[in-house]
Amino acid sequence: MRSLPSPFSRFCKSQEGNIAIMLALAVMAMIAAAGAAIDFGRYYLRHTKLQTITDGALLAATMHAKEISGSTQPDLLKIAQGYVNNNMPGDIQLDSVDLNITTAASGSKTFNIELKGLQPTTFMYLFGQKTMTHDVLAQSVFGAGRPVELALALDVTGSMSGSKLASLKTSATNLANTLLKDNSAGTAKMAIVPFATYVNVGTDKRGQPWLDVKDDYSTTKYVCSTVTPVISKSNCVKKTSTCYNDGVPYSCSSTSCDYVYGTPYQSCGNQTTTYKWTGCVGSRDYPQSLREGSFDTKKVPGLLNTSCPPAITPLTNSYSTVTAGIKALSASGETYIATGLTWGMYALSNDAPYSEGMTKADAANKQAVKAIVLMTDGANTRSPKYPYHNGTDGTLSNKLLAEACDVAKAEGLTLYTIAFQIDDTTTQNMLRTCATSTDNYFDAGDEDALESAFEEIGKSLSVVRLSK
């Protein structure tokens, strides 16, 4: 006689509800997996967003450190936190923002930011996972980025006098602050090339093998001239007319009188004329006037008794030297733009007449930027009559500038151009074409726009870089 199965044995052998239970468990697993996939998808989207925010906060703090000398770590942390707070997604709870700064033996500084935030879950919440943690890192370095060699070819003609020159000095100094003020590694260098009708290489260059300039001298001649004395004048009238300074019109006045003259007579005596070189140079014959090389056989002509701007400041990483060169700028003379661009190219060279720049091979190996900022406030009013620039053929000067731009680009230089308060469309288009790209051309209609143009150039050349 068989024994009856026990209740427990019957329960174990029963299959009447197993499929429903297994199905329910499978559905729950599928819901959990789908929910987790959705939550993780949202997590990765938010993580990418937070990485962008952290990078932006880091750059904001780093750039503040470059621009504001003596910024403390709490100051910079406040900058970073402000950036994060203004950009934080509403569904993320910010836990912390930490910033650390380390200084290397080379003088470069490394900025590290760590951002932590909590993201609430939607489906995983049902299974006990209420939040997911974001831990985002970013790192930046400045003072040891890719090398930058920059020449500022600046129009300092008579039309730049007054507030325009003051604005130029402020703008150029701000650019020096960006590139050189915190430049312990010496990776950034600047040159200042003031130009008008001519440029000034400095009297210390006398005797250089690339320069042809006579010694200063004086001549004395016995000269007789006819003198007609004025006995009286009457009916004097002051007249207002239009005069021109570097092609820019301005109001001027003169006085017209009725004169009574006496008997002419001869005046004789020794007349001494002194011929002195103050650093002004003209152009070599075309096409060498626009190119590098051959200075041993085709030397730069030094011009005696000629007016020109303050001397060129050669390429240097010295902040004080560059800012002193900017401070010394003064306005006078007429405009010949090609000479400014050409000497900007010479200033970046590794060979005569200036040799402070990197070689092309070295620049390529170090991924260096070699650039010129060409700023002018007007059209060409002078053209070359070699070696002097005392012609008035603007069409010729425009043609030579266009060629000089092509030569500089062929040398691998990056060109930025600024049209400062220029209404002439021919000059605007010429400068736009001269720039390496349309983004490198700035139409600065006023002094604020000029400062903004230099600021944008500084940002594009800044050695600040994200390293992680």
ZANU-220503 format. One record per residue (C-alpha): x, y, z; residue number from 1. Coordinates in steps of 0.05 Angstrom, whole numbers, plus 5000, padded with zeros to 4 digits. Layout:
<rec east="X" north="Y" up="Z" num="NUM"/>
...
//
This chain:
<rec east="5000" north="5000" up="5000" num="1"/>
<rec east="5030" north="5068" up="4978" num="2"/>
<rec east="5034" north="5124" up="5027" num="3"/>
<rec east="4998" north="5189" up="5011" num="4"/>
<rec east="5043" north="5247" up="4989" num="5"/>
<rec east="5055" north="5301" up="5041" num="6"/>
<rec east="5028" north="5372" up="5030" num="7"/>
<rec east="5100" north="5398" up="5022" num="8"/>
<rec east="5115" north="5345" up="4970" num="9"/>
<rec east="5052" north="5363" up="4932" num="10"/>
<rec east="5070" north="5437" up="4933" num="11"/>
<rec east="5139" north="5423" up="4905" num="12"/>
<rec east="5112" north="5381" up="4849" num="13"/>
<rec east="5055" north="5428" up="4831" num="14"/>
<rec east="5066" north="5470" up="4767" num="15"/>
<rec east="5000" north="5506" up="4764" num="16"/>
<rec east="5027" north="5577" up="4783" num="17"/>
<rec east="5100" north="5573" up="4763" num="18"/>
<rec east="5094" north="5603" up="4694" num="19"/>
<rec east="5057" north="5664" up="4720" num="20"/>
<rec east="5109" north="5675" up="4775" num="21"/>
<rec east="5167" north="5666" up="4726" num="22"/>
<rec east="5134" north="5713" up="4677" num="23"/>
<rec east="5124" north="5765" up="4731" num="24"/>
<rec east="5196" north="5760" up="4752" num="25"/>
<rec east="5219" north="5766" up="4680" num="26"/>
<rec east="5176" north="5827" up="4667" num="27"/>
<rec east="5203" north="5860" up="4730" num="28"/>
<rec east="5274" north="5846" up="4707" num="29"/>
<rec east="5259" north="5874" up="4638" num="30"/>
<rec east="5227" north="5937" up="4669" num="31"/>
<rec east="5287" north="5945" up="4714" num="32"/>
<rec east="5336" north="5937" up="4656" num="33"/>
<rec east="5297" north="5987" up="4612" num="34"/>
<rec east="5292" north="6036" up="4670" num="35"/>
<rec east="5366" north="6030" up="4684" num="36"/>
<rec east="5381" north="6041" up="4610" num="37"/>
<rec east="5339" north="6105" up="4610" num="38"/>
<rec east="5371" north="6130" up="4675" num="39"/>
<rec east="5441" north="6114" up="4650" num="40"/>
<rec east="5426" north="6148" up="4583" num="41"/>
<rec east="5404" north="6211" up="4620" num="42"/>
<rec east="5466" north="6204" up="4664" num="43"/>
<rec east="5515" north="6203" up="4606" num="44"/>
<rec east="5480" north="6262" up="4572" num="45"/>
<rec east="5485" north="6302" up="4636" num="46"/>
<rec east="5556" north="6280" up="4648" num="47"/>
<rec east="5576" north="6308" up="4580" num="48"/>
<rec east="5540" north="6373" up="4597" num="49"/>
<rec east="5575" north="6377" up="4664" num="50"/>
<rec east="5643" north="6365" up="4631" num="51"/>
<rec east="5630" north="6424" up="4585" num="52"/>
<rec east="5610" north="6468" up="4645" num="53"/>
<rec east="5672" north="6447" up="4684" num="54"/>
<rec east="5717" north="6462" up="4625" num="55"/>
<rec east="5685" north="6531" up="4618" num="56"/>
<rec east="5692" north="6545" up="4692" num="57"/>
<rec east="5765" north="6525" up="4690" num="58"/>
<rec east="5780" north="6570" up="4631" num="59"/>
<rec east="5743" north="6628" up="4663" num="60"/>
<rec east="5785" north="6621" up="4726" num="61"/>
<rec east="5850" north="6612" up="4687" num="62"/>
<rec east="5838" north="6672" up="4642" num="63"/>
<rec east="5821" north="6714" up="4704" num="64"/>
<rec east="5887" north="6693" up="4735" num="65"/>
<rec east="5924" north="6715" up="4671" num="66"/>
<rec east="5888" north="6782" up="4667" num="67"/>
<rec east="5887" north="6801" up="4741" num="68"/>
<rec east="5956" north="6798" up="4771" num="69"/>
<rec east="5957" north="6773" up="4843" num="70"/>
<rec east="5891" north="6735" up="4840" num="71"/>
<rec east="5885" north="6688" up="4899" num="72"/>
<rec east="5859" north="6617" up="4899" num="73"/>
<rec east="5794" north="6638" up="4935" num="74"/>
<rec east="5784" north="6692" up="4882" num="75"/>
<rec east="5791" north="6642" up="4826" num="76"/>
<rec east="5747" north="6591" up="4861" num="77"/>
<rec east="5693" north="6644" up="4866" num="78"/>
<rec east="5699" north="6656" up="4790" num="79"/>
<rec east="5693" north="6582" up="4777" num="80"/>
<rec east="5633" north="6573" up="4823" num="81"/>
<rec east="5598" north="6632" up="4792" num="82"/>
<rec east="5606" north="6602" up="4723" num="83"/>
<rec east="5581" north="6534" up="4747" num="84"/>
<rec east="5520" north="6564" up="4782" num="85"/>
<rec east="5501" north="6604" up="4721" num="86"/>
<rec east="5503" north="6543" up="4675" num="87"/>
<rec east="5483" north="6485" up="4720" num="88"/>
<rec east="5424" north="6443" up="4695" num="89"/>
<rec east="5363" north="6448" up="4740" num="90"/>
<rec east="5358" north="6373" up="4751" num="91"/>
<rec east="5428" north="6366" up="4781" num="92"/>
<rec east="5442" north="6380" up="4854" num="93"/>
<rec east="5510" north="6412" up="4860" num="94"/>
<rec east="5551" north="6378" up="4915" num="95"/>
<rec east="5618" north="6414" up="4910" num="96"/>
<rec east="5667" north="6452" up="4866" num="97"/>
<rec east="5741" north="6447" up="4885" num="98"/>
<rec east="5799" north="6484" up="4852" num="99"/>
<rec east="5873" north="6470" up="4862" num="100"/>
<rec east="5934" north="6505" up="4831" num="101"/>
<rec east="6004" north="6477" up="4825" num="102"/>
<rec east="6066" north="6513" up="4798" num="103"/>
<rec east="6119" north="6475" up="4760" num="104"/>
<rec east="6194" north="6490" up="4763" num="105"/>
<rec east="6188" north="6519" up="4693" num="106"/>
<rec east="6140" north="6571" up="4719" num="107"/>
<rec east="6079" north="6542" up="4685" num="108"/>
<rec east="6016" north="6536" up="4727" num="109"/>
<rec east="5967" north="6478" up="4727" num="110"/>
<rec east="5894" north="6490" up="4747" num="111"/>
<rec east="5851" north="6430" up="4769" num="112"/>
<rec east="5776" north="6434" up="4780" num="113"/>
<rec east="5734" north="6376" up="4808" num="114"/>
<rec east="5659" north="6383" up="4805" num="115"/>
<rec east="5612" north="6335" up="4841" num="116"/>
<rec east="5537" north="6333" up="4832" num="117"/>
<rec east="5478" north="6287" up="4846" num="118"/>
<rec east="5427" north="6267" up="4793" num="119"/>
<rec east="5360" north="6238" up="4817" num="120"/>
<rec east="5338" north="6173" up="4783" num="121"/>
<rec east="5270" north="6158" up="4754" num="122"/>
<rec east="5263" north="6083" up="4746" num="123"/>
<rec east="5321" north="6060" up="4788" num="124"/>
<rec east="5289" north="6098" up="4846" num="125"/>
<rec east="5237" north="6041" up="4848" num="126"/>
<rec east="5293" north="5992" up="4864" num="127"/>
<rec east="5326" north="6033" up="4918" num="128"/>
<rec east="5376" north="6073" up="4876" num="129"/>
<rec east="5353" north="6145" up="4889" num="130"/>
<rec east="5412" north="6184" up="4860" num="131"/>
<rec east="5472" north="6177" up="4814" num="132"/>
<rec east="5537" north="6214" up="4829" num="133"/>
<rec east="5575" north="6256" up="4778" num="134"/>
<rec east="5649" north="6267" up="4790" num="135"/>
<rec east="5678" north="6311" up="4735" num="136"/>
<rec east="5751" north="6333" up="4728" num="137"/>
<rec east="5784" north="6387" up="4684" num="138"/>
<rec east="5855" north="6412" up="4680" num="139"/>
<rec east="5886" north="6472" up="4645" num="140"/>
<rec east="5957" north="6497" up="4637" num="141"/>
<rec east="5983" north="6566" up="4620" num="142"/>
<rec east="6054" north="6593" up="4614" num="143"/>
<rec east="6078" north="6530" up="4579" num="144"/>
<rec east="6033" north="6524" up="4518" num="145"/>
<rec east="6055" north="6527" up="4446" num="146"/>
<rec east="6103" north="6584" up="4431" num="147"/>
<rec east="6075" north="6650" up="4404" num="148"/>
<rec east="6116" north="6702" up="4366" num="149"/>
<rec east="6075" north="6764" up="4350" num="150"/>
<rec east="6094" north="6830" up="4315" num="151"/>
<rec east="6047" north="6890" up="4323" num="152"/>
<rec east="6053" north="6932" up="4259" num="153"/>
<rec east="6019" north="6996" up="4283" num="154"/>
<rec east="5999" north="7057" up="4243" num="155"/>
<rec east="6023" north="7119" up="4282" num="156"/>
<rec east="6013" north="7171" up="4227" num="157"/>
<rec east="5988" north="7241" up="4241" num="158"/>
<rec east="5915" north="7221" up="4236" num="159"/>
<rec east="5925" north="7176" up="4297" num="160"/>
<rec east="5939" north="7234" up="4343" num="161"/>
<rec east="5898" north="7248" up="4406" num="162"/>
<rec east="5848" north="7198" up="4433" num="163"/>
<rec east="5859" north="7149" up="4376" num="164"/>
<rec east="5932" north="7139" up="4396" num="165"/>
<rec east="5913" north="7134" up="4469" num="166"/>
<rec east="5863" north="7079" up="4452" num="167"/>
<rec east="5916" north="7043" up="4411" num="168"/>
<rec east="5965" north="7045" up="4469" num="169"/>
<rec east="5912" north="7017" up="4517" num="170"/>
<rec east="5893" north="6962" up="4468" num="171"/>
<rec east="5965" north="6941" up="4454" num="172"/>
<rec east="5982" north="6941" up="4528" num="173"/>
<rec east="5922" north="6897" up="4543" num="174"/>
<rec east="5947" north="6848" up="4491" num="175"/>
<rec east="6016" north="6849" up="4523" num="176"/>
<rec east="5982" north="6834" up="4590" num="177"/>
<rec east="5949" north="6773" up="4560" num="178"/>
<rec east="6011" north="6744" up="4527" num="179"/>
<rec east="6070" north="6767" up="4569" num="180"/>
<rec east="6049" north="6786" up="4640" num="181"/>
<rec east="6049" north="6714" up="4665" num="182"/>
<rec east="6100" north="6685" up="4618" num="183"/>
<rec east="6152" north="6654" up="4664" num="184"/>
<rec east="6168" north="6599" up="4613" num="185"/>
<rec east="6183" north="6652" up="4560" num="186"/>
<rec east="6141" north="6617" up="4508" num="187"/>
<rec east="6109" north="6683" up="4484" num="188"/>
<rec east="6146" north="6740" up="4450" num="189"/>
<rec east="6124" north="6806" up="4421" num="190"/>
<rec east="6154" north="6860" up="4375" num="191"/>
<rec east="6128" north="6930" up="4365" num="192"/>
<rec east="6135" north="6959" up="4294" num="193"/>
<rec east="6109" north="7031" up="4290" num="194"/>
<rec east="6102" north="7056" up="4219" num="195"/>
<rec east="6083" north="7119" up="4181" num="196"/>
<rec east="6117" north="7140" up="4117" num="197"/>
<rec east="6179" north="7102" up="4142" num="198"/>
<rec east="6200" north="7058" up="4200" num="199"/>
<rec east="6256" north="7069" up="4249" num="200"/>
<rec east="6306" north="7012" up="4262" num="201"/>
<rec east="6343" north="7049" up="4317" num="202"/>
<rec east="6409" north="7086" up="4313" num="203"/>
<rec east="6443" north="7028" up="4349" num="204"/>
<rec east="6438" north="6989" up="4283" num="205"/>
<rec east="6489" north="7035" up="4249" num="206"/>
<rec east="6547" north="6992" up="4224" num="207"/>
<rec east="6505" north="6929" up="4214" num="208"/>
<rec east="6524" north="6892" up="4150" num="209"/>
<rec east="6452" north="6893" up="4124" num="210"/>
<rec east="6447" north="6969" up="4130" num="211"/>
<rec east="6474" north="7023" up="4083" num="212"/>
<rec east="6475" north="7090" up="4118" num="213"/>
<rec east="6524" north="7148" up="4113" num="214"/>
<rec east="6559" north="7178" up="4172" num="215"/>
<rec east="6529" north="7243" up="4199" num="216"/>
<rec east="6562" north="7304" up="4169" num="217"/>
<rec east="6555" north="7379" up="4160" num="218"/>
<rec east="6568" north="7426" up="4102" num="219"/>
<rec east="6581" north="7501" up="4104" num="220"/>
<rec east="6571" north="7546" up="4045" num="221"/>
<rec east="6575" north="7621" up="4034" num="222"/>
<rec east="6505" north="7639" up="4012" num="223"/>
<rec east="6475" north="7705" up="3989" num="224"/>
<rec east="6400" north="7718" up="3987" num="225"/>
<rec east="6354" north="7776" up="3971" num="226"/>
<rec east="6316" north="7805" up="4030" num="227"/>
<rec east="6254" north="7848" up="4020" num="228"/>
<rec east="6237" north="7884" up="4085" num="229"/>
<rec east="6165" north="7896" up="4108" num="230"/>
<rec east="6153" north="7969" up="4126" num="231"/>
<rec east="6081" north="7962" up="4147" num="232"/>
<rec east="6018" north="7918" up="4143" num="233"/>
<rec east="5944" north="7934" up="4147" num="234"/>
<rec east="5874" north="7907" up="4134" num="235"/>
<rec east="5892" north="7839" up="4164" num="236"/>
<rec east="5837" north="7786" up="4157" num="237"/>
<rec east="5836" north="7716" up="4189" num="238"/>
<rec east="5813" north="7663" up="4141" num="239"/>
<rec east="5789" north="7592" up="4156" num="240"/>
<rec east="5804" north="7536" up="4107" num="241"/>
<rec east="5811" north="7460" up="4103" num="242"/>
<rec east="5879" north="7428" up="4115" num="243"/>
<rec east="5898" north="7355" up="4113" num="244"/>
<rec east="5937" north="7311" up="4162" num="245"/>
<rec east="5954" north="7244" up="4133" num="246"/>
<rec east="5895" north="7251" up="4085" num="247"/>
<rec east="5846" north="7269" up="4140" num="248"/>
<rec east="5815" north="7338" up="4133" num="249"/>
<rec east="5813" north="7388" up="4190" num="250"/>
<rec east="5798" north="7461" up="4199" num="251"/>
<rec east="5857" north="7509" up="4199" num="252"/>
<rec east="5866" north="7584" up="4195" num="253"/>
<rec east="5913" north="7635" up="4165" num="254"/>
<rec east="5919" north="7711" up="4165" num="255"/>
<rec east="5920" north="7754" up="4102" num="256"/>
<rec east="5945" north="7827" up="4104" num="257"/>
<rec east="5962" north="7885" up="4058" num="258"/>
<rec east="6038" north="7896" up="4062" num="259"/>
<rec east="6082" north="7955" up="4045" num="260"/>
<rec east="6152" north="7933" up="4026" num="261"/>
<rec east="6218" north="7970" up="4028" num="262"/>
<rec east="6278" north="7967" up="3981" num="263"/>
<rec east="6306" north="7896" up="3971" num="264"/>
<rec east="6378" north="7884" up="3991" num="265"/>
<rec east="6430" north="7828" up="3990" num="266"/>
<rec east="6445" north="7789" up="4054" num="267"/>
<rec east="6507" north="7743" up="4053" num="268"/>
<rec east="6540" north="7696" up="4102" num="269"/>
<rec east="6561" north="7625" up="4119" num="270"/>
<rec east="6504" north="7575" up="4122" num="271"/>
<rec east="6515" north="7507" up="4156" num="272"/>
<rec east="6471" north="7447" up="4141" num="273"/>
<rec east="6476" north="7385" up="4186" num="274"/>
<rec east="6458" north="7317" up="4159" num="275"/>
<rec east="6440" north="7267" up="4213" num="276"/>
<rec east="6413" north="7196" up="4216" num="277"/>
<rec east="6358" north="7184" up="4268" num="278"/>
<rec east="6344" north="7112" up="4250" num="279"/>
<rec east="6297" north="7122" up="4191" num="280"/>
<rec east="6302" north="7072" up="4133" num="281"/>
<rec east="6272" north="7071" up="4064" num="282"/>
<rec east="6260" north="7012" up="4017" num="283"/>
<rec east="6306" north="6969" up="3977" num="284"/>
<rec east="6289" north="6967" up="3902" num="285"/>
<rec east="6229" north="6925" up="3883" num="286"/>
<rec east="6218" north="6866" up="3890" num="287"/>
<rec east="6268" north="6860" up="3948" num="288"/>
<rec east="6231" north="6917" up="3982" num="289"/>
<rec east="6177" north="6866" up="4002" num="290"/>
<rec east="6219" north="6804" up="4014" num="291"/>
<rec east="6270" north="6774" up="4061" num="292"/>
<rec east="6340" north="6755" up="4042" num="293"/>
<rec east="6398" north="6782" up="4000" num="294"/>
<rec east="6413" north="6835" up="4051" num="295"/>
<rec east="6488" north="6825" up="4040" num="296"/>
<rec east="6483" north="6850" up="3968" num="297"/>
<rec east="6419" north="6892" up="3971" num="298"/>
<rec east="6424" north="6930" up="4036" num="299"/>
<rec east="6370" north="6971" up="4071" num="300"/>
<rec east="6380" north="7045" up="4056" num="301"/>
<rec east="6386" north="7091" up="4116" num="302"/>
<rec east="6357" north="7160" up="4104" num="303"/>
<rec east="6389" north="7222" up="4133" num="304"/>
<rec east="6348" north="7283" up="4155" num="305"/>
<rec east="6284" north="7243" up="4151" num="306"/>
<rec east="6226" north="7239" up="4201" num="307"/>
<rec east="6200" north="7173" up="4224" num="308"/>
<rec east="6164" north="7141" up="4285" num="309"/>
<rec east="6198" north="7115" up="4349" num="310"/>
<rec east="6245" north="7056" up="4338" num="311"/>
<rec east="6222" north="6985" up="4328" num="312"/>
<rec east="6221" north="6942" up="4391" num="313"/>
<rec east="6253" north="6875" up="4370" num="314"/>
<rec east="6220" north="6809" up="4388" num="315"/>
<rec east="6225" north="6796" up="4463" num="316"/>
<rec east="6191" north="6760" up="4520" num="317"/>
<rec east="6204" north="6820" up="4567" num="318"/>
<rec east="6138" north="6851" up="4588" num="319"/>
<rec east="6171" north="6915" up="4611" num="320"/>
<rec east="6208" north="6924" up="4545" num="321"/>
<rec east="6146" north="6914" up="4503" num="322"/>
<rec east="6102" north="6960" up="4545" num="323"/>
<rec east="6157" north="7013" up="4544" num="324"/>
<rec east="6157" north="7009" up="4468" num="325"/>
<rec east="6081" north="7018" up="4468" num="326"/>
<rec east="6084" north="7077" up="4515" num="327"/>
<rec east="6135" north="7112" up="4470" num="328"/>
<rec east="6089" north="7113" up="4410" num="329"/>
<rec east="6076" north="7182" up="4380" num="330"/>
<rec east="6036" north="7204" up="4320" num="331"/>
<rec east="6063" north="7241" up="4258" num="332"/>
<rec east="6074" north="7231" up="4184" num="333"/>
<rec east="6037" north="7201" up="4125" num="334"/>
<rec east="6015" north="7130" up="4109" num="335"/>
<rec east="6053" north="7076" up="4072" num="336"/>
<rec east="6025" north="7011" up="4098" num="337"/>
<rec east="6069" north="6961" up="4061" num="338"/>
<rec east="6131" north="6983" up="4099" num="339"/>
<rec east="6097" north="6967" up="4166" num="340"/>
<rec east="6077" north="6897" up="4144" num="341"/>
<rec east="6145" north="6882" up="4113" num="342"/>
<rec east="6183" north="6903" up="4175" num="343"/>
<rec east="6134" north="6863" up="4218" num="344"/>
<rec east="6155" north="6802" up="4176" num="345"/>
<rec east="6229" north="6820" up="4186" num="346"/>
<rec east="6218" north="6826" up="4262" num="347"/>
<rec east="6195" north="6753" up="4265" num="348"/>
<rec east="6254" north="6727" up="4225" num="349"/>
<rec east="6313" north="6687" up="4249" num="350"/>
<rec east="6360" north="6724" up="4201" num="351"/>
<rec east="6380" north="6796" up="4186" num="352"/>
<rec east="6359" north="6849" up="4197" num="353"/>
<rec east="6328" north="6818" up="4260" num="354"/>
<rec east="6345" north="6748" up="4286" num="355"/>
<rec east="6304" north="6740" up="4350" num="356"/>
<rec east="6252" north="6695" up="4319" num="357"/>
<rec east="6251" north="6619" up="4314" num="358"/>
<rec east="6274" north="6584" up="4250" num="359"/>
<rec east="6219" north="6556" up="4206" num="360"/>
<rec east="6240" north="6485" up="4225" num="361"/>
<rec east="6240" north="6500" up="4299" num="362"/>
<rec east="6172" north="6534" up="4295" num="363"/>
<rec east="6143" north="6474" up="4258" num="364"/>
<rec east="6171" north="6424" up="4308" num="365"/>
<rec east="6143" north="6464" up="4367" num="366"/>
<rec east="6077" north="6479" up="4331" num="367"/>
<rec east="6092" north="6553" up="4344" num="368"/>
<rec east="6048" north="6610" up="4321" num="369"/>
<rec east="6084" north="6667" up="4285" num="370"/>
<rec east="6035" north="6724" up="4272" num="371"/>
<rec east="6029" north="6797" up="4253" num="372"/>
<rec east="5975" north="6846" up="4274" num="373"/>
<rec east="5970" north="6900" up="4221" num="374"/>
<rec east="5930" north="6961" up="4245" num="375"/>
<rec east="5918" north="7024" up="4203" num="376"/>
<rec east="5868" north="7081" up="4207" num="377"/>
<rec east="5869" north="7103" up="4134" num="378"/>
<rec east="5887" north="7094" up="4062" num="379"/>
<rec east="5956" north="7098" up="4032" num="380"/>
<rec east="5976" north="7170" up="4021" num="381"/>
<rec east="6049" north="7157" up="4002" num="382"/>
<rec east="6082" north="7111" up="3952" num="383"/>
<rec east="6155" north="7091" up="3940" num="384"/>
<rec east="6205" north="7128" up="3896" num="385"/>
<rec east="6262" north="7083" up="3917" num="386"/>
<rec east="6293" north="7089" up="3967" num="387"/>
<rec east="6246" north="7144" up="3990" num="388"/>
<rec east="6170" north="7140" up="4000" num="389"/>
<rec east="6154" north="7209" up="3976" num="390"/>
<rec east="6107" north="7191" up="3918" num="391"/>
<rec east="6032" north="7199" up="3920" num="392"/>
<rec east="6009" north="7140" up="3877" num="393"/>
<rec east="5958" north="7105" up="3922" num="394"/>
<rec east="5942" north="7052" up="3870" num="395"/>
<rec east="6015" north="7030" up="3868" num="396"/>
<rec east="6018" north="7028" up="3944" num="397"/>
<rec east="5955" north="6985" up="3948" num="398"/>
<rec east="5985" north="6937" up="3897" num="399"/>
<rec east="6049" north="6932" up="3937" num="400"/>
<rec east="6011" north="6919" up="4002" num="401"/>
<rec east="5971" north="6863" up="3970" num="402"/>
<rec east="6036" north="6831" up="3947" num="403"/>
<rec east="6068" north="6840" up="4015" num="404"/>
<rec east="6008" north="6804" up="4046" num="405"/>
<rec east="6019" north="6745" up="3999" num="406"/>
<rec east="6093" north="6743" up="4015" num="407"/>
<rec east="6080" north="6742" up="4090" num="408"/>
<rec east="6029" north="6686" up="4083" num="409"/>
<rec east="6077" north="6646" up="4039" num="410"/>
<rec east="6127" north="6651" up="4097" num="411"/>
<rec east="6077" north="6615" up="4141" num="412"/>
<rec east="6056" north="6676" up="4182" num="413"/>
<rec east="5986" north="6686" up="4209" num="414"/>
<rec east="5959" north="6755" up="4192" num="415"/>
<rec east="5909" north="6794" up="4233" num="416"/>
<rec east="5886" north="6861" up="4203" num="417"/>
<rec east="5848" north="6918" up="4236" num="418"/>
<rec east="5814" north="6975" up="4199" num="419"/>
<rec east="5807" north="7030" up="4251" num="420"/>
<rec east="5753" north="7081" up="4235" num="421"/>
<rec east="5762" north="7072" up="4160" num="422"/>
<rec east="5704" north="7090" up="4114" num="423"/>
<rec east="5742" north="7076" up="4049" num="424"/>
<rec east="5716" north="7009" up="4022" num="425"/>
<rec east="5778" north="6998" up="3979" num="426"/>
<rec east="5823" north="6999" up="4041" num="427"/>
<rec east="5773" north="6957" up="4081" num="428"/>
<rec east="5770" north="6904" up="4027" num="429"/>
<rec east="5846" north="6905" up="4019" num="430"/>
<rec east="5856" north="6892" up="4093" num="431"/>
<rec east="5801" north="6838" up="4094" num="432"/>
<rec east="5836" north="6802" up="4037" num="433"/>
<rec east="5904" north="6810" up="4071" num="434"/>
<rec east="5881" north="6774" up="4134" num="435"/>
<rec east="5894" north="6699" up="4138" num="436"/>
<rec east="5819" north="6688" up="4144" num="437"/>
<rec east="5756" north="6730" up="4150" num="438"/>
<rec east="5756" north="6716" up="4224" num="439"/>
<rec east="5824" north="6750" up="4228" num="440"/>
<rec east="5798" north="6816" up="4200" num="441"/>
<rec east="5768" north="6868" up="4246" num="442"/>
<rec east="5729" north="6930" up="4225" num="443"/>
<rec east="5737" north="6974" up="4286" num="444"/>
<rec east="5689" north="7032" up="4278" num="445"/>
<rec east="5708" north="7066" up="4344" num="446"/>
<rec east="5757" north="7063" up="4401" num="447"/>
<rec east="5718" north="7012" up="4440" num="448"/>
<rec east="5716" north="6967" up="4379" num="449"/>
<rec east="5792" north="6974" up="4372" num="450"/>
<rec east="5802" north="6950" up="4443" num="451"/>
<rec east="5754" north="6892" up="4431" num="452"/>
<rec east="5792" north="6872" up="4368" num="453"/>
<rec east="5858" north="6868" up="4406" num="454"/>
<rec east="5823" north="6829" up="4461" num="455"/>
<rec east="5796" north="6778" up="4412" num="456"/>
<rec east="5865" north="6770" up="4381" num="457"/>
<rec east="5895" north="6760" up="4450" num="458"/>
<rec east="5845" north="6705" up="4465" num="459"/>
<rec east="5860" north="6669" up="4400" num="460"/>
<rec east="5935" north="6672" up="4414" num="461"/>
<rec east="5931" north="6658" up="4488" num="462"/>
<rec east="5974" north="6600" up="4512" num="463"/>
<rec east="5919" north="6576" up="4560" num="464"/>
<rec east="5898" north="6506" up="4540" num="465"/>
<rec east="5856" north="6449" up="4569" num="466"/>
<rec east="5902" north="6391" up="4583" num="467"/>
<rec east="5849" north="6341" up="4609" num="468"/>
//
